[in-house]
Amino acid sequence: MLQPAAAKVAAPAASDVAANARLLELSTELRCLVCQNESLASSRAPLAEDLRREVRERIAAGDSNPQIIRHLTDRYGDFVTYRPPFKARTLLLWLLPPLLLLIGLFLLLLQIRRRKAAPGEVNPARLAALRAEFDGTNNGKDTQ
């Protein structure tokens, strides 16, 4: 008789552990809407507590993780997720970092090529004036 009672007590505890694990997993994927780049799991803001409560209620209602995320993005927008989906509205968000990296690499290569390029021809008159100035034979005259 004790075994069925123990099983009834252990079952809710196991589901609570699973629900808490899902809550933690979802909370690390979701962004606090008030805090700057802080996950829902680490935020102490009142809104974050409300969102965690909402996620917990949805888990208890039997919603899957994608359903919960879809509900929150429908309600708050793609900003609520740390990994926003790839769609027309987020195209710039996904393509801008690699594009900036390629532009930076291109500019770096141009700079390296310019430094390796051979210097242009030297003006013989300017070279003679510089040599004279260096040797001290210029007597303070301006050579330009």
Long-range contacts (C-beta under 8 A, 24 or more apart in sequence): 19-56, 19-59, 19-60, 22-59, 22-65, 23-52, 23-55, 23-56, 23-59, 25-65, 26-55, 26-59, 26-65, 26-68, 26-69, 27-52, 27-55, 29-69, 29-81, 29-82, 29-83, 30-55, 30-69, 30-72, 30-80, 30-81, 30-82, 31-79, 31-80, 31-81, 31-82, 33-76, 33-79, 33-80, 39-82
